[in-house]
Structures are given as C-alpha cells and as structure tokens.
C-alpha cells in the first residue's frame, strides 16, 4: 500500500506514541531507552598524542582484486582459494551426491559470457613526470570511481590505480530502486520489478510493495568513469604492492616498479586488503552464495516480481541429510526473472560463522532447481560470493583511508553495500576536500582524523553496533527461527523495514523497531529472542557505552 507524506508522518507518529506509552509501563525497557539516549550524548574532548606514522600502520606487501554478488574490485567478494584473508574453517560435511537428474547438469555447464573491457579514452598518468598528487585511490570499482570523481570536482589532484581500470565488473548488483533514485542513478537499472516477494514457508508468502532492480554494470561504470575523465582524474594500470608513510605524505609502490606519492591514500580494493589496520579480532559472520544468469526451458517465477528470499525446504524431501543440515544453517533462493526463459538464480546463506562450504551451497541449489522443474539450457554468467559481515571497524583514525569493504560499510545484517557506499562516498569526499582543497592544506594526523570521523561519526558507529546485534541474532537462529523472524520483520511498518535494510534508521528508531518486532513476533520467535539474544544484547550495550565514552 502506498502512503502520502502526511499519511506516513501520521502513521509514524501514532506508532511512536503507542511504543512510548508501552515503554513508560515497563521499567526494563525504560532503562534500555535511557541508556541508548545517554550513549548519544556528545563525546568529551580528549587529548591525543601524535605518533610516528610507522607506529600507526604496518605497510602491506600486496593488494588484492577479488569478486562477488553485489560488488566489483572495490566491493570484492572473497574466495578461500584466491585470498590470503584469514577465514574460519568452513562447516565440514561429508561429501554427498545429490540424486542426479537432467535438472542438475547446470554445474557442468561453462559460462558463455566473456566480459569485454569498456572502450573509453581515459587520462593515463605518465610516471616519468613524477606528478605531485593529493589523493591516490586504490581500486576502480563503484566505491573507488565514485569517490575519485567527487573529490576531483573540486580541483583536488587524484589518481586511481587498478590492475585493469576499464575491465567490466564481474558480478551482478541488485538494489532497491529508491536507493539509487535519490542519488540520481535511477537510469542505471537495466531491469526493475514493481514488487518483491518472500516465501516464508510452503504456506505463507509476503509481497513487498517496494520496487527492486538489477543495476546495469556497464552503464554505471561508464557514468562513473566518464565523470572521472571530465573532472581530470588520472589512471594507472597496476597493482599496489606496498604503502610507505611519512609525516605528511604517503607513497605506493606498484607491481610494475612505479612509485607514486600523495597526501592521502584511499583503499577501495575490497574486503581482503591488508593495507587497512584493525586492532580487534575480526570475528565476522559470512554470507556465501552461488549464482547463475541462465537460459532455462521455463521457470515458475512471476515476471512482475523479483524473489528476495525463498526459505522453503520442500525440495529437500528426498535428501534427508541436506534437509537436516539446512534446518540448522538455512539457505534461501534469490531470483530475478527477466523473461520466461532468462533468469538470475542464487542460492544464499544469509550469514554463518564459520562460513558454510561452497560445495554445500551448490548441492542445495541443485536439489532446489530439480524440485522446481527448472532445466538450465545455458549458463551465461556464473558467480561465487563470499562477504564478511559485521566484525569490528578498522582502527580510527589511521594513515590509509578506507571506503567500501575496507571501511566496514557492508550491512552487518544483510551484506548489501553498493547503494550505501555510493551514498557515503560524497560525504567522505567533502571531508577530503575540506582538508586538501583548502589553501592551508591540512595533512598528516589532522587529515586522517577528519576523513575517518567524517565517514564514521559517533552516531553512525552506534547504529552499526545495533546492526551487528541483528547479525549476531540471525547467527543463532535455525530454519524455524529464521522463518519466524522474517515473518514478523516484513509485517512491520514499511518505514521500519525499509530503513533497516537501507541503513537509514537512527539509534532510537532502531530501538523502536526492536520493540515493534517483538510485538509482531510469534511465541516461538519471542522465545528465541528471550533465550538466544541476551548475550549479543549485552555485548551490544557494552560496545555502545564504549563508543560513546
């Protein structure tokens, strides 16, 4: 149902008044809200000591370029076979052969689509000129290109370094249409659906009145890279191996032997980069998926709806071992039907720790497609996604600035990041321009402090802790608990679930969402919340207090 602005405001007001009276009557909830309110008070100024750059970050010897579901080189999904990033040992299951049939042969099909580079004249940096740069951006994915273009608009000298700046991003990107429309990028969808659907189980389906679309990767990259060209961004083809820091400038060393210096290095090369430092254990949850863009004989999906989640498990009726494992760590199907014969299909583990094995994902997908009667004739594209979710933020501040996966921008509860990073890149760009676009040239520690805190102000850090709490809660739910959770979640006021999925809610709004979610939950879901959430909740409250001190 669509609401006018006044109706939305009235609905929101009524909802909030109801929750306020509920809170007044419950001392425990009053204590929670009071604690959250105190955590939003401004931080007291602290005296900080300047340390040598070498004491703040240890330069790395490699820069990586990897691939994923909603990401490119700057939104890299990770693969355990190609990345030195340390992952927990995957869930180990005995090798199992799914009953073979003509519907399971898509795993043997070779993807036919060979991506060709974009044909565009770009400004190459001449290493022999030893040009003085203000900013070096590592990575030419959506995050890197968007940031480079926005910073260069203000006359800041920017160079983007990537192993192949003109190559096509390898993976499919999906987003809610309103997220890109507000950025002026609604023309970058190649297909949109007016609604999305969620199969909670075999008997219940939710229909979400919120348009969803697949991003046209070529169109988006052309738009971003053309903006870079028109604003004077330089490009260099190479892989960064090492970063060295001095008091007021840093230098990068590439695999071709070239060295470039700048006042600020921004790492947009993806999750696996070792250039951005952490001082806490990286206890991520992991989203893993296997997806194909395929030509099929037919499929059962409505062409006017994309399938956001299918939690049904009837396809595992003849696979008892798979069904038991799925009941513990569930996976769902995500599908975008383009016409009656072309569809993007992806089997996904929303979040697990340790990561679910890739083989297990493919076994479940084979069983699902066979049960649905989907016979794959051709695989046009194939992708593997592995996304670290949640975990701590990098050290703030530090000499290397992060954006995208290197800055912890992936949604801790869903894994989505593209739209959010495109929205936050201009905010980070403004912080950089304030320092390097001014005549006084703020550099060194004051620069690092301003840019990191520009991207991660205290309010944004506190809300991220709440989203991490959401991830930790999902980690503790089995299939029944997960179904109950999403059954209640999508019954919430759209203002809440829209805002949660798009990372738009304030800390107080997130608290109100939690109360509303508990009210909409089934007895089973409430039992799960009461018995499984106290420890994650206590950790979240502790982190909120620490962040707000």
N, C-alpha and C positions, 0 to 999 in steps of 0.2 A: 504494500500500500504506500502511495506517495503522499507526503505531507507538505504543506506550505511552510514557510519560515515561521510564521506566527503559531501555527499548529504544533510545529516541532518544539518551539520555545515553551508553549503552554504545557505540552506533554512532558517535556523535560522538567519543568517547574513542579508539576503535580507529583511526578515520580520522586524528585528530590525531597519534597516536603514530606511525602509518605515515609521515606527512609529516615528523615531527620527525627520524626516522632518515634520511629522504631528504635533508633539509637538511644534517644533520651530514656527509654524504658529499660534499656539493657546496660548495666554498669560496665560489663566487659567490653562491649562494642564502643561505649563512650571512651573507655581507656585507650582502645586502639586508635580511634579517630583523633583523640588528644595527642597521642604520641606521634601520629603522622603529621599533625599540624605543627608540632614543635620541630619536627625534622625539616620543615620548610622555612624555618626562621633563617635570616641571613647569617652567614658564617662570620665569626670574628676574624679580624685580620691577624695573620701570623707572620712572624719574621722568618724569612727563609735565607739560607746561606747559599752563595754561588759556589758551585763545584766545577772542577775542570770537566770538559766535555767527555774525556775518556772515562771519568768516573760514573757518568750517567748512562752510557750505552757502549756495548762492545760491538764493533763492526762485524758484519757477517761476511761470509765468503761466497754467498750465492744468492741469486734472485730467481724466483720461480714463475712459471707461466703455466697455469693449470686450467681445468674446465668443469662446468656444472649446469643444473637445471635453470636457474634464473640468473646466471652470471657469465661473464666473459673473463678476459685476462685480469681485469681488476675486480671481478666478482668470482674468483676462481673456486669451483668446487674442487675437492681434493680426491685423489685416488691413492690407495695404500701402496700401489705398485710403482708409482712415479714420484711420490713426495717423501722427503725426509722428515716431514712433520710427524711428531710422535703421536700415534693413536693408541687408545686402549685396545687390547686384544679383542677381536670380534667374538660374538657368541659362536661357540663351536657346536655344530650339529653334525651328526653322521651323514655321510653322503647318501642321498636318497634319489632314486629315479622316479620322476613323476610318470604316471602311466602315459605311454606315448600315443599320439594320435596325429591326424593331419593338422590339428589345430595348434600343435606345439612346435611346429617347424620354424617359426619366425626367428628363433635363436640362431638358426643355421644360416639365415639369410644375411648377405653382406649389404650394408647400407650403400645406396647407389649415388646419393648426392655428394658431389665434391665441391666444397665451397671455393669460389674464386675470389681473389682479392678485389677490393674496391678500386676502381680506376678514377683517380683524382690527383691532381698536381698539388703536392704539399710543400711546405717550406722546410728543406733539409738544412740542418746545422752543419756548417763547414768547420770540422775540428781544427783545421790549420789556423783559423782566425783567433783561436783562444778567446772567444767572445765571453764577456762578463755576463753572467746570468743572475737573475734574482731568485727564481724558483725552478727546480728540476722535479718533474712528475714522473715517477716510475710506473709504467703501465698505461696502455691505450684502450682500456675498457670504458664502459659508461662512466664510472666514477672519475677516472683519470682525465678523460676528454672533457667532461662537463666542468670539472674544476679548472683545468688549464684554460679553457675558453673564457670562463667567468673572470679569472684573475687577469688574463691578458687584455680584457676590455679596458682596463684602467692604466694601460701603458707599462705594466709590470712585465719584465723580460722572462719568458717561460720557455722551457724546452721539455718535450715529452719523449721519454726513452722507452722503447718497446722492441722485442725481438722482431716483430712484423707489424708496424703501425697500421697498414692497410688491409690486414687479413680480416676475414669475417669472424665474428664471434660465433663459437661452435654450438651454443646451446639455446634452447627455447626460453623465452621470457614471457611470463604472464603477469597481469596486474589488474586491479580494479580500475575501471575507466576513469572514475572521478579523480584518482590519484595522479594520473598523467594530464588530465584535462586542466587541472589547476596550475600545472607547470607550463601550459601552452604546448603540450606534446600529444594532444589527442589525435593528431594526424598521423602519428607513428604506429597506430594499430593496423595490422593487416586483416584482422577479423575480430568482431565483437559479438557478444551474446547478451541479450537483454536481461537474462536471469541466470542464476547458478542453482544447482541442486546438490543436496547432501542426502545420501541413503544412510540413515542411522542403522537400520537393520532391514530384514526382509519385509517388514510390515509398516515401516514408517519412513517417509521421505520429507525433507524440508525444502521449500522453494524460497530462494533468497532474491528479493527484488533489488538487486544491485548489479548493474552491467559489469561484465568482465571481458577482458580482451587479450589477444596474443599480440605482443609487440613485434613489429616488422624490424628485425635486427638491422637489415641493410639500410632502411630508411632512417632509423635512429642514429646509426653510426655516421651516415652521410651528413645528417643535420648537425651532429656534434663536431665532426671533423671539419666540416665547411666553416663552422663558426670559429674553430681554432685557426684555420687558414686566414680568414678575413680579419682576425684580430692579431695576427703576427706570431702565433705560436710556432716555434721551431720543433723539428722532429729529428731523432737519431735512431737508426736501426741497430739495436744491440741489446745485450742482457747485462744488467748491472751485477757485478760480482762482489763489490766491496764499497763501503762508505766510510770515509775518514772525516773526523770532526776537529775543527779548531775553534777558537773562542767565538769568532763572529762569522764563520763560513764553514761550509762542508764541501766535500768533493766525492764524486762517484767514479769508480773505475769499472769500465765495461769489458766484456769478453774480447773485444777487438783491440784492446790496449789503450783506447782513448780515455782520457780523464777530463771531467768537467766540474767546475766549481760554481757554487751558488750560495745565497744566504740561507735558503731553506730547501730541504729535500722532503718531498711528499711521496710516501709509498702507497701506490694504488695497485699493487701487483697481486693481491689476493691473500686468502687466509694463511697460506703456507709460508709467507715471507718471514724471514728471521731478522729483518732489519729493525722491526718494532719490538721493543723490550717489554717483558712482563716481570712483575715481582711477586706474583702469586701463582699457585698451581693452576694450570689451565684445565679445570675439570668440566670440559664441555659435554653437552649432550650432542648426539649426532643424528642428522637426518640423511638417509641414504635412499636412492631411488634408481630405477632403471626405466628409461623412456624410449619410445619409438614414434616417429612420424611414419605412418604406414598407409598403404593402399590395401583395403580389405574388400572381401566379396560383399559384405554387408555388416551392419552393426546395429545395436538396439537403442542408441542414444537419440534423444530429441535434438533436432538441429538448432532449435532456438534457445537451448540451454547448454552451458558447459557444466560438466560434472566436477564439482570441487572435491568431494570425498564420497567414496563408496565403502562403507565399513561392513558390508555383508560378507558372510563366510560360508554361504551355502555351496560355493564352488569347491570347498574342501571336504565335502561329504564323503568322497571316495579316497581321501588322503588323510587318514586318521592322525598320522604323525605331524603332518603340516598343520592340521587343524588344532592340535594341542599346542603347538609352538605359537601359532597365530593367536590363540586365546590368551597367551602370556604377553607376547610382544606383537601387537596387531599391526597390520599394514592395510593401506587403502588404495583404491584406484582413483586416479585423476585423469580426466579425459576431456579433450577439446575436439568436438566433431565439426569438420569444415564442410563436408557434404556427405552424401550417403555412402561414399566409398573411401573418403580420406579422413583420417582421424589421428590425433596425437594421444597416445596412451602411456600412462606412467604408474607403476606400482611403487608406493612410497611408504617408508617407515617414518612417521612424523618425528619421533625423537626416541633414541635409546642410548643407554650407556651401560656396557660398551656398545660399540656400533654393531648393528645386525649385519650378518655376512651378505655380500653381494650375491652369492650363489643362492642363498635362501630367498632373497627378493625375486630373483628370476624364476625359481621353482614355483613360487606363489603366483607370479604373473602368468606363467604357462597354464597352471591349473585354472585360473580365473578366466582367461580368454577361451580356453577349451569349453568350460562350462557355459559361457555366454554365447557360444557358437560363432565366435569371431575367427575367421580364417584369414590370415595375413598373406596377401599375394606378393607384396613388395615392401621392403623396409627402405624408406627414403632417407631417414636420418635416425641415428641411434645415439643415446647419451647415457652416461653414468654420472650420478650426482652424489656428492658427499659434502655435507655442510656442517661445520662445527657451530653449535648454537649455545648461547648463554656463556658461562665462564666469566672470568674477571675481565675488566677493561685493562688496556695497556697502562704502563707507567705514565702518569700525567703530572707534569709535562716531561718531555724528552726531546732530543735534537731532531729525530726523524718524526715527521707528522704522518699520521695515518688517515686513510679515507676508505670507505667500503669495508671489506672484510678485515683489513689490517687495523681498523679503528673500532671493531666490535659493533658495527652497525646492523648486522643481521638480526632480525627479530628473534629474541630468545625463545619464543613460544611457537613460531611458525616457520622460521627460516627465510621469510621474504626480506628483500633488501633493495632491489633495484629502484623502485619508486622513492623509497625513503632516502636513499643516497643521492638521487638526483635532486631531491628537495633540500637536502642539507648541504650539498656542495656550494650553492651560492652563499650560505651563511658562513661557511669556512672561508670562502673566497673573500668575503667582506673583511674578516679578521686579518687575513694575509695582506690585503690592500691597505688597511689602516696602518700597518707596520712598514711594508716595503713600498707602498705607493706614496708615502709622505716624504717631504724634503728632509725630515730628521732621520729617516732610515732606522727604525727600531730593529735591532738584530740581537743574536745570541739568546741568553736566557729570557729576557723580557719578551722576545718574539715567540719563543717556544711556549711560554706561559700563556700568552694571549691567544695563540691559534688553538692550542689544545683545549683551553677553557671556553673558547668560542664555540667549538664543536660539542664539548661535553660540559655545559654549565651544571651547577648543582641540581637544578630541577630535573634535567634530562637524565642525570646519573641516578637520581632517586626513583624515577619512573622505570628505568631499566631494571632496577632491583625487583620491582613488582612483576615485570615481565619474566624475569628469571624465576621468580616464585611460581609463575604459571607453568614454566617448563619443568621445574622440579616436581610439580604436582602431576603433570602428564606422565612423567617418568615412572610414577608409582601406580599408574592405572593399568589394569588388564583390559581385554576387549570389552567386557561388560561395563566396566567403569568408564572407559573412553566413550562408548556409545551414550551412556547416561550423561556424561559431561557435555558432549556436543548437542545432545537433545535439549538440554537446558540452555546452553550457550546461545543457540540460534533462536531461542524463544525470547531472548532479552530484547529490550527496546533497541531498535536498529542503531540509535545514537551510540549505544554502548559497544555492540559487537563491531560496527563499522570502525569506531575509534580504536578499539583494541587491536584489530587486525591491521590497521594503518598506523599504529604507534602515535595516535593523536591525543590520547587521554592524559589529563593531569593526574597527579598522585591522588588527590581527593576524589576525582572521578573514577579512578581505578578502585578505590576503596568502596565507593558506592556500587560499582559494577559487581564487586565480590559479594556484597550483601544481597543484591538483586539476584545474582546467580544462585546463591544458597536458597533464596526463596523460591526460585523456579525449579530447583533440583528435585529429583525423585528421592525416596527414602534411601535407596541403595547409594545414590550419589552423595547424599548428605552423610551417610555412614562412612563412605570413602574419605570425604573431606575431614570428618572428625578424627578418624583413626590414622590417616596417612599424611595429613598436612601439618600437624603440629611442629615437627622438626624443620621442614622447609620454611614454615611461617616464622619460627623463632630465628632462623638464620637470616631471613629477610629483614626482620625487625632489627636485629643486631647490625646488619650492614647499613640499614637506613640511619641508625644512630651514628655509626662510624663516619659515614659520608657527610652527615650534617654537622659534625663537631668542627 
